[in-house]
Amino acid sequence: MTFETDRLILKTSDTDMTEQVLKYYSDNKAFFAKYEPSRDDSYFTYEYQNALLRQEHSNIEKQTGAYYYYYLKIDPDHVIGSISFSRIRREPYLSTIFGYNIDERFQGQGYCTEACRAAIADVLEKTHIHRIESRVLTDNDRSIRVLERLGFFEEGFEKRSILIGGEFRDHLRYAYLNEEY
């Protein structure tokens, strides 16, 4: 599925985008290593990314996950960011875990917020979930601002909660409530 915002094109996972997704993650490997769990070298291969996109597509069909890759309308062949909704759970929870990233070169221009806002609306329309949760490193000010612009609120502090760069790092827990549920 493909849809657009004012400046972006969002596409759900499809193996046709394997080369673009591989290039995106490979180009941002060092940048993402500061914020995300460690990836071994196999992650940065065509085979791994193709298998991951197949799994993501399967999760979309089962409504247990939703995954979006976004592009600039003026450059529709290059991924500039990704968004994930993992562990979509049905009643009684009606919740999901939300994650996102953006190419380092495109930070600070509102693209991530624009893409996330559109993806959240799409997921809420399709899954009718009540709660979206996200975790963010305590020192990742840009990501915190994205969450707050999207209407997320801080719920708590998680001490040494996620292994990043070989050490467990502190995170803030944010949530968004679907008031239309």
C-alpha positions in Angstrom: 0.0 0.0 0.0 1.2 3.5 -0.8 -0.1 6.9 0.3 1.1 10.4 0.4 1.4 13.4 2.7 2.2 17.0 1.6 5.9 16.2 1.1 6.3 12.4 1.4 5.3 9.1 0.0 4.8 6.3 2.5 4.8 2.6 1.5 4.2 -0.5 3.5 6.7 -3.4 3.4 7.2 -5.1 0.1 10.1 -7.2 -1.2 10.2 -4.9 -4.2 11.9 -2.3 -2.0 14.7 -4.6 -0.7 17.6 -2.7 -2.5 16.3 0.7 -1.3 15.8 -0.5 2.3 19.2 -2.2 2.4 20.9 1.0 1.1 19.0 3.1 3.7 20.2 0.9 6.6 23.7 0.5 5.3 24.1 4.3 4.7 22.9 5.0 8.3 24.6 2.1 10.1 27.0 4.2 12.2 24.3 6.8 13.0 21.6 4.3 14.1 24.2 2.4 16.2 24.0 5.3 18.7 20.2 4.8 19.2 19.3 1.2 18.3 20.2 -2.3 19.4 23.4 -3.7 17.8 23.0 -5.4 14.5 25.4 -8.1 13.2 26.8 -7.9 9.7 24.2 -10.2 8.3 21.5 -7.5 8.9 23.2 -5.4 6.2 22.7 -8.0 3.4 20.2 -8.3 0.7 19.1 -11.7 1.9 18.4 -10.5 5.5 16.5 -7.4 4.4 14.4 -9.4 1.9 13.5 -11.9 4.5 12.7 -9.1 7.0 10.4 -7.4 4.5 8.6 -10.7 3.8 8.1 -11.1 7.6 6.9 -7.6 7.9 4.4 -8.1 5.0 3.1 -11.2 6.7 2.7 -9.4 10.0 0.7 -6.6 8.2 -1.6 -9.2 6.6 -2.2 -10.8 10.1 -2.5 -7.3 11.7 0.2 -8.1 14.3 2.4 -5.4 13.0 2.6 -2.5 10.5 5.7 -1.2 8.8 6.2 1.9 6.7 9.1 3.3 4.7 9.0 6.9 3.6 10.4 8.8 0.7 10.5 12.4 -0.4 8.0 13.1 -3.2 10.8 14.8 -5.1 13.1 11.7 -4.8 10.8 8.7 -4.7 13.5 6.1 -5.2 15.4 6.7 -1.9 14.1 5.7 1.5 14.6 8.5 4.1 13.0 6.8 7.1 11.1 3.9 8.6 8.3 3.5 11.0 7.2 0.3 12.8 4.2 -0.8 14.9 5.2 -4.1 16.4 3.4 -6.4 18.7 -0.1 -5.2 17.9 -2.3 -6.8 20.5 -6.0 -7.4 20.5 -8.4 -7.1 23.5 -8.1 -6.5 26.3 -4.9 -4.5 25.5 -5.5 -3.0 22.1 -2.0 -1.7 22.0 1.2 -1.6 20.0 4.9 -0.7 20.3 5.9 2.2 18.0 9.4 2.9 16.6 10.8 5.2 13.9 14.0 6.5 12.5 15.2 8.9 9.8 18.2 9.3 7.7 20.7 11.5 9.5 20.8 13.9 6.5 17.1 14.6 6.7 16.7 15.3 10.5 15.3 18.6 11.7 13.1 19.3 8.7 9.8 17.8 10.1 9.8 14.8 7.8 9.8 12.2 10.6 6.9 13.9 12.4 4.9 14.2 9.1 5.4 10.6 8.3 4.7 9.3 11.8 1.5 11.4 12.0 0.2 9.8 8.7 1.3 6.3 9.8 -0.4 6.6 13.2 -3.6 7.7 11.5 -3.5 4.7 9.1 -2.8 2.2 11.9 -5.6 3.6 14.1 -8.0 3.4 11.2 -7.1 -0.2 10.3 -6.6 -1.8 13.8 -8.7 0.4 16.1 -6.2 0.1 18.8 -6.4 2.2 22.0 -2.8 2.7 23.0 0.6 3.2 21.3 3.7 2.9 23.4 7.3 4.1 22.6 10.6 4.1 24.3 13.3 6.7 23.7 16.8 7.2 25.1 16.8 9.9 27.8 19.3 12.0 25.8 17.6 11.7 22.4 16.1 15.2 22.4 15.0 15.2 18.8 13.1 12.0 19.1 11.5 13.2 22.3 10.3 16.3 20.5 8.9 14.1 17.7 6.8 12.1 20.2 5.6 15.2 22.0 4.6 16.9 18.7 2.6 13.7 17.9 0.6 14.0 21.1 2.5 11.4 23.1 3.0 12.0 26.9 5.7 10.8 29.1 4.7 7.9 31.4 7.9 6.9 33.1 11.6 6.1 33.3 13.1 2.7 32.5 16.5 2.2 34.1 19.0 0.3 32.0 16.1 -1.1 29.9 17.5 -1.7 26.3 20.9 -3.0 25.2 22.4 -0.4 22.9 26.1 -0.2 22.0 27.0 -3.0 24.4 25.4 -1.4 27.4 21.9 -1.3 28.9 20.7 2.3 28.5 18.1 4.3 30.3 14.9 5.1 28.4 11.8 7.2 28.8 8.5 5.5 28.2 5.9 7.5 26.2 2.3 6.7 25.3 -0.4 7.9 23.0 -4.1 7.2 23.7 -6.6 6.9 20.9 -9.4 9.1 22.3 -11.7 8.0 19.5 -11.7 4.4 20.6 
